[in-house]
Amino acid sequence: MAKRPESSVGYSVTSPPPQQGTQSPRPDTVFSPPPFPSSSAGPIFPSPIVQPNQIPSPSIKTPNLPSPANGVRTGSPAPHLSTPPGPPVFSSPLQPAAVPFRTSPATPQPIAYSSASSLPTSSPPQFSNGSVELHHQISDVTDDWTPAAESPNVLFSAHKVLKQKKLANIPSLGFGALVSSGREMSPGPQMIQRDPHRCHNCGAYANLYCNILPGSGQWQCVICRNLNGSEGDYIASNKEELRNVPELSLPSVDYVQTGNKRPGFFPVSDSRVSAPVVLVIDECLDEPHLQHFQSSLHAFVDSLPPTTRLGIVTYGSTVSVYDFSEESIASADVLPGNKSPDQESLKALIYGTGIYLSPMHASLPVAHSIFSSMRPYKLDIPEASTDRCLGTAVEVASAIIQGPSAEMSQGVVKRPGGNSRIIVCAGGPNTCGPGSVPHSFSHPNYAYMEKIALKWMETLGREAFRKNTVIDILCAGTCPVRVPVLQPLAKASGGVLILHDDFGEAFGVNLQRASGRAAGSHGLLEVRCSEDIFVSQVIGPGEEAHVDSNEVFKNDDALVIQMLSIEETQSFALSMETKRDIKRDFVYFQFAFKFSDVYQSDITRVISVRLPTVDSVSSYLQSVQDEVAAVLIAKRTLLRAKNSNDALDMRAMVDERIKDITSKFGSQMPKSKLYQFPRELSLLPEVLFHLRRGPLLGSILGHEDERSVLRNLFLNAAFDLSLRMVAPRCLMHRQGGTFEELPAYDLAMQSDAAVVLDHGTDVFIWLGAELDAQEGKGAAALAACRTLAEELTEMRFPAPRILAFKEGSSQARYFVSRLIPAHKDPPYEQEARFPQLRTLTAEQRTKLKSSFLYFDDPSFCEWMRSLKVLPPEPS
């Protein structure tokens, strides 16, 4: 190792429910149901596969008006727990757990039952099959009142559950929930600084739906109906008093474990010990890219909080670790990049005199000088052939974070709150050292070397996860970065990989948001359901956790997921099925997130939900949340679209799904071969049409790497971003700077208007030629549109590109391709689905019609009719 002063630096297995009353080992076989009745010539649609990111509440039959609550209604008794199904088997994107995890320190204290004398003498308990049936002097704290707030972290695809198993488990529509851990809730979940009361039998938490015996303080579990004690906490003279107990009055509560091992905990921002951020920077950039990159880096360090500890590592053919102790010159320790650093080199680096992690309040000028010292890559070598030792650089960055960097304060070691972060800024592939691939695809051993590199990168990512370090990879420039090789590194550590066109504005914003987003660590998600429901599929940023809780709880059959990261921008998509016909009036769900937050406290966030069961199919369909259901369907579909050929198959699968939903829940038109799509699901088919032709499954994106990155972001994304990535939101600029929301149809491309199209990872601004020609008005409209775009995406991660086009420009095709070509429909259909047309004069409509070019893509209505299905009337 040399020291140099530098003035120039350049899941697919299906888990069927077991038979009632028998134990079910984990199945290893794959099951597929029969094909759709209407798909004799099409692909077979399988049942849900068992697999292993500001979340607004779902719309209530209106695409743009979020509901303030998740629609869960109150009711009474819970079903008795029978033998549960085996846990679902996980596969990609969730992999089998290969590392130990840290369980929550919230170990419930056993509550001893003294005798039956604690029960009211006038109503002795009646036992049936081991459960306690409570008949008198019982208090359901949810009777005659509505909870103060409902959790926006859990969004169900329907607010009712069908009792009939055969109808409830129809795979084309499905039933499930989107579950997110980290969204900030207003006014926020109630914080309880004590151990939670948990069921001795199944481990479920006491909640607002439990039956309570106020005289003795005992409560009945909604999951298994077991009777539990509360150590006197729930003793009350009447149920009104019980409403003052947070967990018995709110659907979501946070238990904060402060204990003796958290002697310095204070729930305020000053107590936060910032986790370090290490930048791993590609120094092989040409001059135009480097100029943009340096601007982004300078803005990045200026945006960091003063307490954030920053490290800077650059890589080319060697690895340079910058020393913040040198104030007058950019100085770095250099290690070879063609091999992993040996222990002696790391020991000399970490235990030397250099300062490699420094708080920004002490090192901001030094960081600026380091970035200013960078010089463009000058060697006359093709960009893709340049030596880049990205893997070695990440190993060194991880060693710096794990080094002797613990801060001592009055004899107490402060651990970083949440996860540390390594942010890799890459301009090309890893072509040197461990985890590298040959410069050329024509290399005779490329396939073998790529396989070795993939395995090494995944191992490095898992090692980072074990050390509570998240690795985000931000790529930019024109050189292909070999996404399949880098993706496992980010994915296994709980991070993300993002592609950018250049190192400019969007890259700089994502750099800031990647470092600033709050993230907890040591996350576990426990899912418990009523006896009649089981989770058949999990999609999201986690892996199956193997937890043995039977020593504490006799029959704890919760599905436990080890979360790779705990962030508000991510979510889990859970698909659920019924094991048998449901006899009871309500089913219950409980989600418990356990994690350590950025304030060094251990949190257990418990969210409880109750849904009514119904016999009426119409009542069930009316309760379906179209947009949530569409996002769940899209995630299940994208999980199988691993490459472009799979994407073609999944487009055909979307067609079959529409036909099957129609055949199961729709009706045949009289004297016609056409079927009417169920009116209650009026929004669903249009969202699926956007999915079919958009960037996730369609042919809009030019390179498979782009679609692969987009797919991975989507599978982990929270509801809001997921919905926007599937179905774009269209807003037309009006006089006075206001905006009108319209369907995402090409009929919005009116020459005297400006339009904003929010498609999740891209926001497009289209400026009509007539408006642009009006002096001052065009510029004002463009500025208003850009302001709106920035406001819409202010908290979004990844930050989208914001692209502006003028009517008639070649780049406007990117905008046009995202819109449904409704101009191909007859005028009456256009007016029914795009009422704004009625405000246009005959001359304006003629001009609008003549502005469209002919192409083969069908409109939404044409597509539906090609499936022999009548499109639902617009709601």
Secondary structure, DSSP 4 states (H G I P E B T S, - for coil): -EEEEES-B---B--PPPPTTS--PPP-----PPPPTT-SSSPPPPPPPB-----PPPBSS-TT-B-SS--PPP---PPPP-PPPPPPPP-TTS----S--PPPS--PPP-----GGGS-TTS--EEETTEEE--SS-EETTTT---S---TTEEESBSSEES-HHHHT-TTT-EEEEE-S----SS-PEEE-SPPPB-TTT-PBP-TTSEEETTTTEEE-TTT--EE--TTTT--SSHHHHTTSGGGT-SEEEEEE-TTT-TT--SSGGG--PPPEEEEEE----HHHHHHHHHHHHHHHHHS-TT-EEEEEEESSEEEEE-TT-SSSEEEEEEESSSPPPHHHHHHHHTSS---SEEHHHHHHHHHHHHHTB----SSS-GGGS---HHHHHHHHHHHHHSS--EEETTEEEPPSS-EEEEEEESS---SSTT---SSTT-TTHHHHHHHHHHHHHHHHHHHHHTTEEEEEEE-SSS---HHHHHHHHHHHT--EEE-SSSSHHHHHHHHHHHHS--BEEEEEEEEE-TTEEEEEEESSEEE-----TTTSTT---EEEEES-B-TTB-EEEEEEESS---SSEEEEEEEEEEE-TTS-EEEEEEEEEEEEES-HHHHHHHB-HHHHHHHHHHHHHHH--SHHHHHHHHHHHHHHHHHHHHHH-EEPTTSS-EEPPGGGTTHHHHHHHHHHSTTTSS-SSSHHHHHHHHHHHHHB-HHHHHHHHS-EEEEE-GGG-EEEE-SBGGG--TT-EEEEE-SSEEEEEE-HHHHHSTTHHHHHHHHHHHHHHHHTTT-SSPPEEEEEETT-GGGHHHHTTSB-GGGS-HHHHHHH-GGGGGS-HHHHHHHHHTPPP-SPPPHHHHHHHTTEEPPPP-
